[in-house]
Amino acid sequence: MKAILILILILLVSGCSRDKIPTGGTVDVPLISEATVFGLNAPFSTSEDIRFTITKFQDLNVKKVRIWENWGLREPTQGTENWKPLDTKINAAKDNNLSIVLTLKPVGLDSSGNTYWYCDPAKANENSCVFQAQYEQDFKDYISNLTKRYSNKIDKIQFSNEWTSDYHFVGSEQDYVKYANWVYDITKANSPKTEVVLGSMTKWPFVIIAGCQLKTLNEVILDDGTVLSGKTAINQYCKNKLTIVNRTSYVLANAKYDKVDIHFYDDPDNWDEYIAALKTLTSKPIIITEFGGPDIEDPRFDAYDESVQSSELRKYMDKIRTLGVQEAYFFTLVQSSAAGINHPLSGLMKLVNNYPEAKPNYNVFKEYTTGSQQQNSTQNSKKGGFTVIISRLFNITK
């Protein structure tokens, strides 16, 4: 009887193992991280946007939303506040049981191209600015008012988007750390359940670290479609690029944060190497608030072919599930060619006669977010659905 019980136990354990590893062979697909959750960027600005997006949330089994916020819209002139538009967004999210990631974008110019009152005119652009010293207390007051008003209603908060680039954050790394640490300290005091995520980073500092310091890359796709093949070409590219690494290293060493955030596009074969490079600078948990593609200039295929787009999306999502990241947000629900969008074909839907229609990408994404892909996969023996996130790269107008 004892022998029979032992045999049954062995069979149960082997039957419940995460992956069946063939004798004498290797596992073709890496282990899937059960912690990974997926999401996407979606309209969440106007009431019409919100209604449309909530409908898609329900269809896609969405549970979370990322909202972009601009101080200049909350306080267009010093001492004059307008919280109603943000109240509408926060309330819509909470009414539909969505948890919130709030990205504070320090926009430098208003919709007319004028510098916001608190910005240094010499250090301001459409994405960011350096605050004038006499208005730094106003910024802290704004963060204090925001975190008190929505205390513990915001799951995650972060300051700035892609600050690794001086186009997206025009200030120095010292400026960034100062502002980010104010956000951290004030948030922890007023909204202790809110996690503070370091503002998002592009992959480029980690391309340099992986390619030229760790020597782990064999090919890199640049934003203009240029393909760098071989370590010699990659090393040549790295010359004069150390500034971005130094900027990133300083911030990661000196800022206060609970988690870090990185953006991935185009080259999923390298994403694990970028994660490894990031982990040389921090041990904090990682989320991805943007991932997507393909780049319209990518020479490897016809990026306009929607079947190519859907096969690439599947590669992205499969890869991310192996990285051990906690959350990953696809860019975007509805593709856009608006100024500043580097990947205008990256989307689950497209506008046809000014109305959004689903592309093949939509159903691919839905497979993952509803759990049907997981249940149908022979490589993944973990059961159950996914927690899903909707992220919003806002044209911040309200």
BELDA-V286639 format. One record per backbone hydrogen bond with DSSP energy under -0.5 kcal/mol. CO is the residue of the C=O (numbers start at 1). NH is the residue of the N-H. E is the energy in kcal/mol with one decimal. If there is no record, write none. Layout:
((CO NH E) (CO NH E))
This chain:
((1 5 -2.4) (2 6 -2.2) (3 7 -2.2) (4 8 -2.4) (5 9 -2.4) (6 10 -2.3) (7 11 -2.2) (8 12 -2.4) (9 13 -2.4) (10 14 -2.5) (11 15 -2.1) (12 16 -1.3) (14 17 -0.8) (18 381 -0.8) (19 21 -0.8) (20 22 -0.6) (22 25 -1.9) (26 28 -0.6) (32 34 -0.6) (33 36 -1.2) (37 328 -2.3) (38 389 -4.2) (39 330 -5.0) (40 391 -8.2) (41 333 -4.1) (46 50 -2.6) (47 51 -2.4) (48 52 -2.4) (49 53 -2.9) (50 54 -2.9) (51 55 -1.8) (52 56 -1.7) (53 57 -2.9) (54 58 -2.2) (55 59 -1.8) (56 60 -2.5) (57 62 -3.3) (58 61 -0.7) (63 99 -1.8) (64 390 -3.3) (65 101 -2.5) (67 103 -2.9) (69 105 -3.3) (70 73 -1.4) (70 74 -1.1) (71 74 -0.6) (71 75 -2.3) (74 82 -2.7) (77 80 -2.5) (79 81 -0.6) (80 77 -0.7) (83 87 -2.8) (84 88 -2.4) (85 89 -1.6) (86 90 -2.9) (87 91 -3.1) (88 92 -2.2) (89 93 -2.2) (90 94 -2.6) (91 95 -3.2) (92 96 -1.1) (93 98 -3.1) (94 97 -1.8) (99 65 -3.3) (100 155 -1.2) (100 156 -2.2) (101 67 -3.2) (101 103 -0.6) (102 104 -0.6) (102 158 -2.3) (103 69 -3.1) (103 105 -0.8) (104 106 -0.6) (104 160 -3.5) (105 107 -2.4) (108 116 -2.2) (110 113 -2.1) (114 110 -3.0) (116 119 -1.9) (118 132 -2.8) (119 121 -0.7) (120 123 -2.3) (121 124 -0.6) (123 130 -2.1) (125 108 -1.3) (125 109 -0.6) (128 125 -2.9) (130 120 -2.7) (132 135 -2.1) (133 136 -1.3) (135 139 -1.7) (136 140 -2.0) (137 141 -2.4) (138 142 -2.4) (139 143 -2.4) (140 144 -2.3) (141 145 -2.9) (142 146 -2.6) (143 147 -2.6) (144 148 -1.8) (145 149 -2.5) (146 150 -2.2) (148 151 -1.2) (150 153 -2.5) (150 154 -0.7) (153 155 -0.6) (155 195 -2.6) (156 102 -3.0) (157 197 -2.6) (158 104 -3.3) (158 160 -0.6) (160 200 -0.8) (162 165 -1.9) (165 169 -2.2) (172 176 -2.3) (173 177 -2.4) (174 178 -2.1) (175 179 -2.3) (176 180 -3.0) (177 181 -2.4) (178 182 -1.5) (179 183 -2.2) (180 184 -2.2) (181 185 -2.7) (182 186 -2.6) (183 187 -2.3) (184 188 -2.4) (185 189 -1.5) (186 190 -2.1) (187 191 -3.3) (191 194 -2.3) (195 157 -2.2) (195 197 -0.7) (196 258 -3.5) (196 259 -1.2) (200 163 -1.1) (201 263 -2.6) (203 206 -1.0) (203 207 -1.5) (204 208 -1.8) (205 209 -2.0) (206 210 -2.5) (207 211 -2.8) (208 212 -2.6) (208 213 -0.7) (209 213 -1.4) (209 214 -3.0) (210 216 -2.9) (218 230 -3.4) (220 222 -0.6) (220 228 -3.3) (222 225 -2.0) (225 299 -0.6) (226 222 -3.1) (226 228 -0.6) (227 229 -0.7) (228 220 -2.0) (230 234 -1.9) (231 235 -2.6) (232 236 -2.0) (233 237 -1.9) (234 238 -1.7) (235 239 -0.7) (236 239 -0.8) (238 241 -2.2) (241 244 -0.8) (241 245 -0.7) (242 246 -2.7) (243 247 -2.5) (244 248 -2.0) (245 249 -2.9) (246 250 -2.2) (247 251 -2.0) (248 252 -2.5) (249 253 -1.6) (250 254 -1.6) (251 255 -2.9) (258 285 -0.6) (259 198 -2.9) (260 287 -2.4) (261 201 -1.9) (262 290 -0.6) (264 292 -1.4) (265 267 -1.8) (267 270 -2.3) (268 271 -0.9) (270 273 -0.8) (270 274 -1.9) (271 275 -2.3) (272 276 -2.1) (273 277 -2.1) (274 278 -2.5) (275 279 -2.2) (277 280 -1.2) (278 281 -2.0) (278 282 -1.2) (285 260 -2.6) (286 326 -2.8) (287 262 -1.9) (288 329 -2.3) (290 264 -2.2) (291 331 -2.6) (292 266 -1.9) (295 298 -1.8) (298 301 -0.8) (301 303 -1.0) (302 305 -1.6) (304 306 -0.6) (305 309 -2.1) (306 310 -2.0) (307 311 -2.0) (308 312 -2.5) (309 313 -2.4) (310 314 -1.9) (311 315 -1.6) (312 316 -2.6) (313 317 -2.6) (314 318 -2.5) (315 319 -2.5) (316 320 -2.6) (317 321 -1.6) (319 322 -2.0) (320 323 -1.6) (320 325 -0.6) (321 33 -5.0) (326 37 -0.8) (327 288 -2.9) (328 39 -1.6) (328 330 -0.5) (329 291 -1.2) (330 41 -2.3) (330 332 -0.6) (332 348 -1.5) (333 335 -0.5) (333 348 -0.7) (333 349 -1.7) (338 341 -2.0) (340 342 -0.8) (343 346 -1.6) (345 347 -1.0) (348 359 -2.8) (348 362 -0.7) (349 335 -2.7) (350 352 -0.5) (350 357 -3.2) (352 355 -1.1) (355 352 -3.1) (357 350 -2.4) (359 362 -1.6) (359 363 -0.7) (360 364 -1.6) (361 365 -2.9) (362 366 -2.2) (363 367 -1.7) (364 368 -1.1) (365 368 -0.5) (365 369 -2.2) (366 370 -2.2) (367 371 -0.5) (367 373 -3.0) (367 374 -0.5) (371 375 -2.3) (372 376 -1.8) (373 377 -1.2) (379 381 -0.6) (387 38 -1.0) (388 63 -2.0) (388 64 -0.8) (389 40 -0.9) (389 391 -0.5) (390 66 -1.6) (391 42 -1.2) (392 394 -1.2) (394 396 -1.2) (395 397 -1.1))
